[in-house]
Amino acid sequence: MQRELVVIGAGAAGLMAATVAARRGAPVLLLEKNRRAGLKILISGGGRCNLTTTREGEDLELQYGQRRGRFLRHALRSFPPAALRAHVERLGVPLHEEDLEKVFPVSRRAGDVLAALLDDAARAGVEIAYESPMLGLEALAEGFAIRTPDATIHARYVILATGGLSYPKTGATGDGQRAAAGLGHTITPLLPALAPLALEEPWLMALAGLVLDAELSVADPQGRVLVRRRRPLLITHRGLSGPAAMDVSGAVEELAGTGTLRIDLVPDLPREALEASLLERAAQSGRRSVPQALPAQLPERLRQALCRRHGAFELSCAELRREQRRALVSELKGLVLPVQRSLGFAHAEVTRGGVALDEVEPRTMASRVRPGLFLCGELLDVDGPIGGFNFQAAFATGFLAGRLGAR
């Protein structure tokens, strides 16, 4: 079977790439290993599909980190969040903004987004073959041979958009990374990202259910801060979750237990002001209990737990010793936790690692290793924080790949 273009993977990146290519006149066959397309779209955002973000320009690029943001610059400026929003709304899915710069369909149904994308692909002339996993991908003298259970397909161009290893229940098994490696690409280590963090701290896990406004930072063994996030933090019976914890999980995994996780529990209060407040309260009302004197924005259960850790739960402010006060302030401004890992790929929303970025042309998503091959989406060594950034990167890189180098 001979084809002009085969796109492998019908997720966000693959659907966008196939549709763009078809509208530019390329006959497109889109291979999907599952019985239906876009499974990650359907389960994202709790089934509501956090499609993109309201951030733009340099601010948007920085959310992916300096190296990944620089690679994505052309894609994000060629197909920015505003363009993605306009595209989806033209397809008949109204969108609206929510907290943390997130964008969702007004209907609150991810299925509406997927249905619109599939209808758009069909109108463009994309042919989708379901239950057609890629069993092998071989480079030929001209083009490629793609082996499936039913046939070997020859294609002039191939776009790999198979995703990463996150959400294995959607069929994510690393097929694309293995295929890219077989064609000569370097695959950086694949790690879970945007996953809850695992902890073995009974005193903290006893506070399961608390949501905090906190700032988390992860530093390497030399003390260099790799990532810092101020977002909601949820304490669970297994560790830490919520946007703050999940945003730093990729860095935790990269450090493999050698880094340091710190939590600033009162990010709006400087250390000096916090200590001065405790001293002032001791002078004004020495009989007031220490838990009552800690910042009121902290949940009472957390204030009590911190005081118990330092033997100050039953003390009045006047009885609080200098070393206890300083230890409490230190933990409020930099609680250090021995976090070595996340809860893994089964709980991860994205994959960190993938096809090395220096082997992909950022203006076209063309392989610098194998002519005629294009790579996009989560298959690449690109990931961003929670808030629609990963879908945005997938759609934007798919948009460029679908242009086939604007041939």
C-alpha positions, 0 to 999 in steps of 0.5 A: 500500500502506497501513501503520501503521508501517514500520521501515527497517533490520533491524539491532540498533536496527531489530529492537528497535524493530519488536519493541517496537512490534509487542508494543504492538499496532502492525502493523509492516513492517520493510524490509531492503535485504539478503538477510538481517537483522543483518549487523553483529550477525553480524560483531561481536566477531569473529563472537561479538557483544559484545552489551553492557557491564557498566557501568551508570548515570552511569558508562555514560553518561560512556563516550559523552562528555558531550554524547552521554551526556546525550542517551542518558541516558533511553534507557540508563536505560529499557533498561539493559545489565541489561535487555538481558541479561535480555531476550536470556537470556529468548530462550534465549541464555545470556550471560557476562562477559569482560575489559574489561566485555564481554558475549558469548553463552556459545556464542561465536556471534553467529548465536545472538543474531541468530536469537533476535532474529528469532524474537522479532520473528516471534512479535511479528508483525513482517513483514520484507521482505528485499531491499527498499531504501528508494529514497526517503522523502517526507513527506505531509500525513498520514504518509509515502511510502516508495519501494522497487523493488517498490512505494510504501508509505504509512505513518502512522509511520516509524522510521529505523534504517539505521545509519551508513557503517561496514562498507560490505560490510554495505550501509551507504551512508548511505541513512538520513542522506540520507532524514533530510536530505531531511525537514529534519534536519541531518546532522553530518559522518560520520566513521569511528570505532573504526578502527585508526590509520594511521601512517608511523613506520618505527621503530614499525611495525618493532615490529608485533605488540607489545601494550602496556598504555598510555594514549592521549590526543588533544588539540586545537590549543589543548592541550585533551584531548578523549579519554583511554583506557587500554586495550590497544594493538597495534602493527601494520605499518600503525599502531596498533590495539587498543581504545586506538587504536580508541577515540580514532580518532573524535577523531583524525578530527574533528581532521583532522590538527590534533590531537596524539596522546600515548601514556603507555607506563608509566601506573602510573609518575609521571614523577618516579619514572621519572627517579629510578629511572634515576638510582638504577640508574646509581648502584647499577650504572653498568655496566648497559645503559640498555635493561635499566634501563628499566621491565621491563613494557615489551617488550624490543624497545620498550625497545631501539627507544626507546634507539636513537632517543636514541643510548642503545642501547649506553650504560651507565646511567653513560654516559647523559647528562642530556638523553638521560635526560630525553628518554627519560623524556619519550617514555615518559610522552608519546610524541607521534606524527603521526597524522592519520587512521584506516584509514577506513570499511572498517575502522571499527566505527561511524560518528561523526556523523549526525542532529543530537541537538538535533533528536531528542526524547531521551525518545522518539527522535521527530523534532523536525523531522517529526511521525511520524518516529522515529530510532534507532541508529547513524543518530544522532550517537552513538558510544561506545568498544569494549566493547558500548557501541554495540550497547547504544545501538542497542538502547536507542534502538530500544526507545524508538523502538518505543514511538512516543512511548508513543502 
